């Protein structure tokens, strides 16, 4: 599994909040939903993305925008348009004065806006949570990734536009996977762009030996890897491998592997009730004690405390 695939598997959508937005000018919506990752695809007309810091960005049909920060921003037909609606966490929508907009502007299943058939239409998908493993990816992405219609050849936008207006068996899962596909499209465009310099582990595929080592770590996380065993697998000396890995990835092999293992373990602790000793074994720790020590050193609390902190009150 290449590094991009391994990290993109982490923020996998599960019951993502998805909407087809239909607007007729003038319109302006302030987004305060605190979502760590959002994908916007314009399907007709135009829209303007205006972050609180930075220049506004004009979007046209077919353009794809990935927003990788939970900071508030504005979507509008013009960047100086005062907001007419505010989106809060959980998809709750209000006027700036606090009046509910849930029912008056609802135009149908998974469709929202100020007009049933607005000039400006967009597909919007938000990931409520990306987990610890996904946070490793978001932490190195730029705040936004813009892919113009002319720079991608994906047909997923058209497929999602059709599917989001229908219902059927497995519909929610299908929409999640289509959203994941658009996320991959945007990040892959950024990683492969010659004008960008993605961090070493994300672009490590350009180095065959380091890329192979990362694949081994991701595919066989539970294996008792050492610098020497990884070096043998990629055909380098121990010292040569350690130097090259550190130069490409930005941290030593065992530091990277430990962080990856603990991120996977953290997500596992949050999302199922497997015993701690089993989680420890699945990510490569021979004993629950050594796992708990490493976990507490990294996250500041024991695995059980970390798990309980995620449980609903």
Secondary structure as UniProt FT lines:
FT   HELIX           3..10
FT   STRAND          17..23
FT   STRAND          28..32
FT   STRAND          37..44
FT   STRAND          46..51
FT   STRAND          57..60
FT   TURN            61..62
FT   STRAND          64..67
FT   STRAND          73..76
FT   TURN            79..80
FT   STRAND          85..88
FT   HELIX           89..91
FT   STRAND          93..94
FT   TURN            96..97
FT   TURN            102..105
FT   STRAND          106..108
FT   TURN            109..110
FT   STRAND          111..113
FT   TURN            116..117
FT   STRAND          120..127
FT   HELIX           131..138
FT   TURN            139..140
FT   STRAND          144..147
FT   HELIX           149..151
FT   HELIX           156..163
FT   TURN            164..165
FT   TURN            169..170
FT   HELIX           171..192
FT   TURN            194..195
FT   TURN            200..202
FT   HELIX           204..206
FT   HELIX           208..219
FT   TURN            220..222
FT   HELIX           227..234
FT   HELIX           238..249
FT   HELIX           253..271
FT   HELIX           276..282
FT   TURN            283..284
FT   HELIX           288..299
FT   HELIX           303..309
//
